[in-house]
Amino acid sequence: MNKVRLGYIPTRRDIFSKEDAIKYKELILEKLKSWNIDIVDIEDINEEGLLFDDNDIDKIVDKMVENKVDALFFPHCNFGTEYLVAMVAKRLNLPTLIWGPRDEEPLSDGARLRDSQCGLFATGKVLRRFSVKFTYLTMCRLKDKQFKEGVFRFLATANIVKEMRDLTILQISTRPAGFWTMMVNEGELLERFNVKIHPIDLSEIKEEMDRIKKEDGDALHKTIVYLKENTVVGINDQAVKDVSALKCSIKNLADRYHCKAAAIQCWNAMQGVLGIFPCAANALLTDERFPVTCETDIHGAITAIMAQAASLENNVTFFADWTVPHPTNDNAELLQHCGPWPISLMKEKPKLGAPFAFHHSHPGSLHGEMKEGQVSILRFDGDNGEYSMLMGEAHTVEGPFNQGTYVWIEVNNLKKLEDKLVKGPYVHHCVGIYENILPQIYDACHYIDGLIPDLYDRDEESLAAIIRGE
């Protein structure tokens, strides 16, 4: 939770109860702090710690900038001052949540203390006038489950936007020559989404691997021990050392170039240069919240970062191929790849061996079936200048044994999904995660200009209802 810093800017309006506004400001703040949310408040801006005075705008904005907040929360502790909310939100240009505690019944004399709901109607209108994108959580009580779920879902949305605003992908070598599906427009990714790509070649990887093996340091030793303890090792000690050195070298280079994910050309130039496959190294890194995608899939790496951010990094991702339909279940499909899935997601200890799909015996691949459960499946992709996020749900089902890392999953309508994958702009790769992250991914798409949400198994209204708190 320390990854998302929330600017807490409660607001009131003069004609309603100041005392009630202060009371709710403190109750809300106490609740947020009890959830260990990283908060920057405005308690030192004025004696009330509330937004209601035009003269406080510069001070509030400066404080939020200085403290590098990632998102803004404007609870309407009474009606609120809508134009001040809009002015602050416009200048900070961050994901913005508006909400108010449910109004109580009028007093016996007919007076009303807050009118928070009416103020939210006004704020929504003015935010639209200012072209400020915002998330709205409908009114509820502080003790309601809806409030906690809504706040954390918004923090996940903000985390996705934060990661996308400062994202560099480590590209390790070129795409495989025959994989035209892996073409990306690097300039367009930078211009449209501020996604940067740092390319390196295999010689730089080899040089770093040689240095690591020569030094034989603590990181290399720990990786070797981890592989031997958590996999059924079917390769020799030198190959285990090479796989471990590759894992450490990718991590070092990613840190050096400030990258949050990598896309690697896993075959076939790598085998000539390094003598191994990178699958197990990819698995180890992805388990450490540094996703690595196969076949130099840049769009896949972007997808993995968004999915991981949507989970607030509680769950890890896996990178898969849509491969073949289930032999008896018309809505089930095999998700599989040569062996790069996190060990933490396996049913049992995976075998560390060589990929089954190639006629040579270069080592470095994991083999095993993934655990049971519900998963979200996603794919960021684009062509011809248009980008969208394919997203939907699935659950694991029983199916025939397979090689590599694999799992059989069932969706509501495989024919509809198959049609979307063929007609595009998607390819045969996807990212999965054991969590329902679709509402926050959907919400984040509205903050990321030019990214269209594309649901394969439900309508948009169902996700919008969850975000509202229904």
C-alpha positions in Angstrom: 0.0 0.0 0.0 3.0 2.3 0.3 3.1 2.5 -3.5 0.1 4.8 -3.8 0.2 8.2 -2.0 -3.3 9.7 -1.6 -3.9 13.4 -1.4 -6.7 13.8 1.2 -8.6 17.1 0.4 -12.0 17.2 2.2 -14.2 20.1 1.3 -17.2 22.0 2.8 -19.4 25.1 2.1 -20.1 28.0 4.4 -23.9 27.8 4.3 -23.9 24.3 5.8 -22.7 23.1 9.2 -19.0 23.7 9.7 -19.0 21.6 12.9 -20.5 18.5 11.1 -18.0 18.9 8.2 -15.1 18.9 10.6 -16.5 15.9 12.4 -16.8 13.9 9.2 -13.4 15.0 8.0 -11.9 13.5 11.1 -13.9 10.4 11.0 -13.0 9.7 7.4 -9.3 10.4 8.0 -9.3 8.1 11.0 -10.8 5.3 8.9 -8.3 5.7 6.0 -5.4 5.7 8.5 -6.7 2.5 10.1 -6.3 0.9 6.6 -2.6 2.0 6.5 -3.1 4.1 3.4 -0.3 6.6 2.7 -2.0 10.0 3.1 -1.1 13.6 2.6 -3.7 15.8 4.2 -4.3 19.6 4.4 -4.4 19.9 8.2 -1.7 22.5 8.1 -3.3 24.6 5.3 -5.9 26.2 7.5 -7.3 25.7 11.0 -10.1 23.4 9.8 -8.1 21.2 7.4 -10.8 21.7 4.8 -11.0 23.1 1.3 -13.4 26.0 1.3 -11.3 29.2 0.8 -10.1 30.4 -2.6 -6.9 31.7 -1.0 -5.8 28.1 -0.1 -5.6 26.7 -3.6 -2.0 27.5 -4.3 -0.9 26.2 -0.9 -2.8 22.9 -1.3 -1.5 22.4 -4.9 2.1 23.1 -3.8 1.8 20.7 -0.9 0.5 17.9 -3.0 3.2 18.4 -5.6 5.9 18.6 -3.0 4.8 15.4 -1.4 4.4 13.6 -4.8 0.9 12.3 -4.3 -0.4 9.9 -6.9 -4.1 10.5 -6.6 -6.7 12.8 -5.0 -9.7 12.2 -2.8 -12.2 14.9 -2.2 -14.7 13.8 0.4 -17.7 16.2 0.6 -18.0 16.6 4.3 -21.0 18.9 3.6 -22.1 20.3 0.3 -18.5 21.2 -0.5 -17.1 24.0 -2.8 -17.4 22.5 -6.2 -15.3 25.0 -8.2 -12.4 24.8 -5.7 -12.4 21.0 -6.1 -12.3 21.4 -9.9 -9.5 24.0 -9.8 -7.3 21.9 -7.6 -8.0 18.7 -9.5 -7.3 20.5 -12.9 -4.0 21.8 -11.8 -2.7 18.5 -10.4 -4.0 16.3 -13.2 -4.2 13.1 -11.2 -6.8 10.3 -10.8 -9.6 11.9 -8.7 -12.1 10.3 -6.4 -15.2 12.2 -5.2 -17.6 10.8 -2.6 -19.6 11.9 0.4 -20.9 10.3 3.5 -24.6 9.5 3.3 -26.7 12.4 4.5 -28.8 11.9 7.7 -32.5 12.7 7.9 -33.4 16.4 8.4 -33.5 17.7 12.0 -36.9 18.0 13.7 -37.2 21.7 12.6 -36.6 20.7 9.0 -33.0 21.9 8.8 -30.3 19.9 7.0 -26.7 19.9 8.2 -24.7 18.8 5.2 -26.5 18.2 1.8 -23.4 16.3 0.7 -25.3 14.5 -2.1 -26.4 17.7 -3.6 -22.9 19.1 -3.5 -21.6 16.0 -5.4 -24.1 16.7 -8.2 -22.6 20.2 -8.5 -19.0 19.0 -8.3 -19.5 16.4 -11.1 -20.9 19.1 -13.4 -18.0 21.5 -12.7 -15.3 18.8 -13.1 -16.8 18.1 -16.5 -16.6 21.8 -17.4 -12.9 21.7 -16.4 -12.4 18.5 -18.5 -11.2 16.7 -15.3 -11.5 12.9 -15.4 -12.8 11.5 -12.1 -14.1 8.4 -10.4 -17.4 8.6 -8.5 -18.2 6.4 -5.6 -21.9 6.8 -4.7 -22.9 7.8 -1.2 -22.7 5.4 1.7 -21.9 5.2 5.4 -18.3 5.0 6.6 -19.0 1.5 8.1 -20.4 0.2 4.8 -18.4 -2.4 2.9 -18.9 -0.3 -0.2 -16.7 2.5 1.1 -13.6 0.4 1.9 -13.9 -1.6 -1.4 -14.4 1.6 -3.4 -11.4 3.4 -1.9 -9.1 0.4 -2.4 -10.4 -0.1 -6.0 -9.7 3.6 -6.7 -6.2 3.2 -5.3 -5.6 0.3 -7.6 -6.9 2.4 -10.5 -4.5 5.2 -9.5 -1.6 2.7 -9.3 -2.3 1.6 -12.9 -2.2 5.2 -14.1 0.9 5.9 -12.1 2.8 2.9 -13.6 1.7 3.8 -17.1 2.8 7.5 -16.7 6.4 6.4 -16.0 7.0 3.1 -17.7 10.2 1.9 -19.3 10.4 -1.6 -20.8 13.7 -3.4 -21.2 13.8 -4.9 -24.7 16.3 -7.7 -24.8 17.3 -8.3 -28.4 15.0 -7.9 -31.5 11.8 -9.7 -32.0 12.1 -13.2 -33.5 12.3 -12.6 -37.3 9.2 -14.7 -38.1 7.0 -13.2 -35.5 5.4 -10.2 -37.3 2.7 -10.3 -34.7 5.2 -8.8 -32.2 5.7 -5.6 -34.2 5.1 -2.5 -32.2 5.2 1.3 -32.9 7.8 2.5 -30.5 7.3 6.1 -31.3 3.6 5.9 -31.0 3.8 4.2 -27.6 6.0 7.1 -26.4 3.8 9.8 -27.9 0.5 8.3 -26.9 1.2 6.7 -23.5 4.7 7.9 -22.5 5.9 4.2 -22.6 9.6 4.1 -23.2 11.6 1.2 -24.5 15.2 0.6 -23.6 16.8 -1.9 -26.1 19.9 -4.0 -25.4 21.4 -6.8 -27.3 22.4 -10.3 -26.2 26.1 -9.4 -25.9 25.3 -7.0 -23.1 23.4 -9.8 -21.3 26.3 -12.2 -21.8 28.8 -9.7 -20.5 26.7 -9.2 -17.4 26.2 -13.0 -16.9 30.0 -13.6 -17.2 30.7 -10.9 -14.6 28.1 -12.4 -12.2 29.4 -16.0 -12.6 33.0 -14.8 -12.1 32.1 -12.9 -8.9 29.9 -15.8 -7.7 28.1 -13.4 -5.4 25.3 -13.7 -2.9 22.5 -13.0 -5.4 23.7 -15.8 -7.7 24.1 -18.2 -4.8 20.6 -17.5 -3.5 19.0 -18.0 -6.9 20.8 -21.4 -7.4 19.6 -22.5 -4.0 16.1 -21.3 -4.6 15.8 -23.2 -7.9 17.2 -26.4 -6.3 14.7 -26.2 -3.4 11.6 -25.2 -5.4 11.9 -27.2 -8.6 12.6 -30.8 -9.6 15.9 -30.2 -11.3 16.4 -32.1 -14.5 19.5 -30.2 -15.8 23.1 -30.2 -14.8 24.7 -27.8 -12.2 26.3 -25.7 -14.9 23.0 -25.1 -16.6 21.4 -24.2 -13.2 24.1 -21.7 -12.7 23.6 -20.2 -16.2 19.9 -19.9 -15.7 20.5 -18.2 -12.3 23.1 -15.9 -13.8 20.7 -14.9 -16.5 18.0 -14.0 -13.9 20.4 -11.9 -12.0 21.8 -10.2 -15.1 18.3 -9.2 -16.3 17.5 -7.8 -12.9 20.8 -5.8 -12.7 20.3 -4.3 -16.2 16.7 -3.5 -15.4 17.8 -1.6 -12.3 20.5 0.1 -14.2 18.1 1.4 -16.9 15.2 2.0 -14.5 12.9 -0.5 -16.2 9.8 -2.0 -14.6 9.4 -5.0 -17.0 11.2 -6.8 -19.8 10.4 -8.3 -23.1 13.0 -10.9 -24.2 13.7 -12.7 -27.5 13.7 -16.1 -26.0 14.6 -18.0 -29.2 16.6 -18.7 -31.3 19.5 -16.3 -31.2 19.8 -16.6 -27.5 20.6 -20.3 -27.6 23.5 -19.6 -29.9 24.9 -16.9 -27.7 24.0 -18.2 -24.2 23.2 -21.8 -24.7 20.1 -21.7 -22.6 16.4 -20.8 -22.7 15.3 -17.9 -20.4 11.9 -19.4 -19.3 12.9 -20.2 -15.7 14.7 -16.9 -15.3 11.5 -15.2 -16.6 9.5 -17.1 -14.0 11.7 -16.1 -11.1 11.7 -12.4 -12.1 7.9 -12.4 -12.6 7.5 -14.0 -9.2 9.5 -11.0 -7.8 7.0 -8.5 -9.4 9.3 -7.8 -12.4 7.3 -9.3 -15.3 9.2 -10.7 -18.3 7.3 -11.5 -21.5 8.4 -13.9 -24.2 9.2 -13.4 -27.9 9.9 -9.7 -27.4 6.3 -8.9 -26.7 6.3 -5.2 -25.7 2.6 -4.9 -25.6 2.5 -8.0 -23.4 4.9 -6.4 -21.0 2.7 -3.3 -20.8 -0.3 -5.6 -20.1 1.6 -7.3 -17.3 2.6 -4.1 -15.6 -1.0 -2.8 -15.7 -2.4 -6.1 -14.3 0.2 -6.2 -11.5 -0.5 -2.6 -10.6 -4.3 -3.3 -10.6 -3.6 -5.9 -7.9 -1.6 -3.3 -5.8 1.1 -5.9 -6.3 -0.5 -8.5 -4.1 -0.7 -11.1 -6.8 1.7 -11.9 -9.6 0.9 -12.3 -13.3 1.6 -15.0 -15.9 2.2 -14.7 -19.6 0.4 -17.2 -21.9 -0.5 -18.3 -25.4 -4.1 -19.0 -26.3 -3.4 -22.3 -27.9 -6.0 -25.0 -28.6 -9.6 -25.6 -27.6 -10.5 -28.2 -24.9 -11.3 -31.6 -26.5 -14.7 -31.9 -24.8 -15.6 -28.5 -23.4 -16.7 -26.0 -26.1 -16.0 -23.0 -23.9 -12.6 -24.1 -22.6 -9.1 -23.4 -23.9 -5.5 -24.3 -23.2 -3.3 -21.5 -21.9 0.3 -22.5 -22.2 3.9 -21.4 -22.7 7.2 -23.1 -22.9 7.9 -22.6 -19.1 8.0 -19.0 -17.9 5.2 -19.0 -15.3 5.9 -18.1 -11.6 6.7 -21.0 -9.4 4.3 -19.6 -6.8 1.4 -20.3 -9.1 2.2 -24.0 -9.7 0.1 -26.8 -8.3 3.3 -28.7 -7.4 7.0 -28.3 -7.8 7.6 -27.7 -11.5 10.3 -29.6 -13.3 13.3 -27.6 -14.5 14.3 -29.0 -17.9 14.3 -28.0 -21.6 11.4 -26.8 -23.8 9.4 -29.5 -25.4 8.7 -27.6 -28.6 12.2 -27.4 -29.9 14.4 -30.2 -31.4 17.5 -29.2 -29.4 18.1 -29.8 -25.8 19.1 -26.3 -24.5 18.0 -26.1 -20.8 16.1 -23.4 -18.9 12.3 -24.2 -19.1 9.8 -25.1 -16.4 7.2 -27.8 -16.7 4.1 -27.9 -14.6 0.3 -27.3 -14.2 -0.9 -24.1 -12.7 -3.2 -24.1 -9.6 -7.0 -23.9 -9.7 -9.0 -20.7 -9.3 -10.6 -17.7 -10.9 -8.5 -15.5 -13.1 -8.7 -12.2 -15.0 -7.3 -12.4 -18.6 -6.1 -9.2 -20.3 -4.3 -8.0 -23.4 -3.1 -4.4 -24.2 -2.7 -4.2 -28.0 -3.1 -2.0 -31.0 -2.6 -1.5 -34.7 -3.4 1.2 -37.3 -3.2 3.9 -34.5 -5.9 2.4 -32.3 -5.3 0.8 -28.9 -7.6 -1.2 -26.7 -7.5 -3.5 -23.7 -9.1 -6.9 -24.1 -10.3 -8.1 -20.7 -12.5 -10.8 -19.2 -12.8 -13.5 -16.6 -12.1 -17.2 -16.7 -11.9 -20.2 -14.3 -9.7 -23.2 -14.4 -11.0 -26.6 -15.4 -9.7 -30.1 -15.7 -8.0 -31.0 -19.0 -5.4 -33.3 -20.6 -1.7 -33.3 -19.5 0.5 -30.8 -21.3 4.2 -29.8 -21.5 5.6 -26.5 -20.4 3.7 -24.4 -18.0 -0.1 -24.7 -18.6 -3.6 -24.5 -17.4 -7.0 -25.2 -19.0 -9.5 -22.3 -18.5 -13.2 -21.9 -19.3 -14.9 -18.6 -20.4 -18.5 -17.8 -21.0 -18.4 -17.7 -24.8 -15.2 -19.0 -26.5 -16.5 -18.4 -30.0 -16.9 -14.6 -29.2 -13.5 -14.5 -27.7 -12.0 -16.4 -30.6 -13.6 -13.9 -33.0 -12.1 -11.0 -31.1 -8.6 -12.5 -31.1 -8.7 -13.1 -34.9 -10.3 -9.8 -35.9 -7.9 -7.9 -33.6 -6.1 -5.8 -32.8 -5.0 -8.7 -30.5 -2.6 -11.6 -31.0 -2.3 -15.0 -29.4 -0.6 -13.8 -26.2 -2.4 -12.7 -23.0 -1.7 -12.0 -19.4 -3.5 -13.6 -16.5 -3.8 -12.9 -12.8 -5.6 -14.8 -10.0 -7.8 -11.9 -9.0 -10.8 -10.0 -10.3 -9.0 -6.8 -11.4 -11.4 -5.9 -14.2 -13.2 -3.0 -12.5 -10.0 -1.0 -11.8 -8.6 -1.8 -15.3 -11.8 -0.6 -16.8 -11.7 2.6 -14.7 -8.0 3.2 -15.5 -8.8 3.1 -19.2 -10.8 6.3 -18.8 -7.8 8.1 -17.4 -5.4 6.8 -20.1 -6.1 8.8 -23.2 -6.6 6.6 -26.3 -7.0 3.3 -24.6 -10.4 1.6 -25.2 -11.8 -1.0 -22.8 -12.9 -4.1 -24.7 -14.8 -6.8 -22.7 -15.1 -10.3 -24.1 -17.6 -11.8 -21.6 -19.7 -9.0 -20.1 -21.0 -5.5 -20.8 -19.4 -2.3 -19.6 -22.4 -1.4 -17.4 -21.7 -4.3 -15.1 -18.2 -3.0 -14.3 -19.4 0.6 -14.1 -22.0 -0.6 -11.5 -19.2 -2.1 -9.3 -17.2 1.1 -9.5 -20.3 3.1 -8.4 -20.6 0.8 -5.4 -23.7 -1.2 -6.4 
